[in-house]
Amino acid sequence: MYICLKCGYENKSEELASLGFLHCLNCGYEVLIKKRSSVVKHIKAR
């Protein structure tokens, strides 16, 4: 899942892979960021 910085549209990875280039499917903007999961990992220090 990628989010467009211009319009905020959530692009699916499968749809972007089928096109062969990374552009927003809604507005055509070229800058996308990868959506992070809402789960926080806790790592125990040694």
Buried (B, 14 or more C-beta within 10 A) or exposed (E): EBBBEEEEBEBEEEEBEEEEEEBBBEEEEEEBEEEEEEEEEEEEEE
